Each structure stands twice: as C-alpha cells, then as structure tokens.
Amino acid sequence: AARDLLFCKVTRMRAGRVQVGTVINFFTNDTQRMLDAGNLGIFIVTTPIILCAIGGVLTYTFGPSVLAGLALMVCVVPVQWRVGKMLGAKRRAAVRHTDRRVNLMAEILAAVKLIKLYAWEARFDAQVRGVRAQEVAQLRRAGWIKSANNVMGRSVPVMVTVLTFVVHMWRGERLDVANAFSVLALFNAA
C-alpha cells in the first residue's frame, strides 16, 4: 500500500522535475521509514503503560527499591532520543550522497557512448568513487552510532536490575530468589 501511495505521488510530479536517483531513494528509504513507523510507533503508546504496570507490580511485591531502577530507565530515554536524532541526521546525510551517486550513475549510463569515445572513464570513475567514499563514511558513522545505541539499549535492563538490587540491599531488606527472579523477568520485559 505504501509503495502504491508513493507511486501515485511520483506520477503526479512533472517529468524532468525529479531525478531518477531521487525517485529510487524515495521508494527505498521512505517505504522503510513507513514500515519502521508501523512496527515501532506502537511503542510510543504502550511503553508508558507497560512501565507503569511493571512499576506498580514490582513496587507492591518488591518494595520501593524498584523506583530507583525505574528512575534510571526513565533517565535513559532522553539520551536514547538524542542518539536517535544523531542517527537520523547521519542517515539523511548518507541519503544525500546516495542521491548524488545514483544521479551521477544515471548521467554516466545515459552518456556512456560519449564517455567511451573521449576516454573519460577514469575521470567519471574518480567522481563516482569520491561520492561513494563520502556516502560510506556517513554510513559508517551512522553504524557506529547505531551500535552504541544498541549496546546502551541492551545494557539498560541489566543496569536497572543491578541498581534495584543494590538499593534493596542498601535499605537492609532481604533478597530472596523468588523476588529476584520476578524483578529480573519484569525488568527484562520492560
């Protein structure tokens, strides 16, 4: 359905106003964004509800030590939001380079006879390689940011659980196996 909507939009544009590379990136990147929004957008609504439910259950069963862990979890959200913004900026920069490269390749393919006739292959090869190097550099930076965000996202439940146990023990309360596994299971579900 998303591709049909994009196809309708592209066909309404005037010929010559939009370049081939822009259309290709439009279809690949924008449909992926729509897919991601559909798959991940529901978490914007459900995450606060789930966190409140888990917080309530754990506070009732384990005590107020859970609130320290939940506070840490809430404090990490703005950090991940900022990292997501940085990742989006790097990906947009990479898409601009991809547009340039695809447009350059379309021009080369349209004029391949002329390029071969005047032996301009090396010059155009250098141009394409230069644009591709910039594109790869942006993609590499985005990959590093995404990896750091994934590490942070995977380590937060562990840090939250450890903090909860430390506060629980610091308060002088007893930590038994049943409560410990309940806390582990529910924090990992969050």
Salt bridges, closest charged atoms under 4 A:
GLU121 OE2 - LYS116 NZ 3.53
ASP125 OD2 - ARG129 NE 2.96
GLU135 OE1 - ARG101 NE 2.55
GLU135 OE1 - ARG132 NH1 3.08
GLU173 OE1 - HIS168 ND1 3.49
GLU173 OE2 - ARG171 NH1 2.44
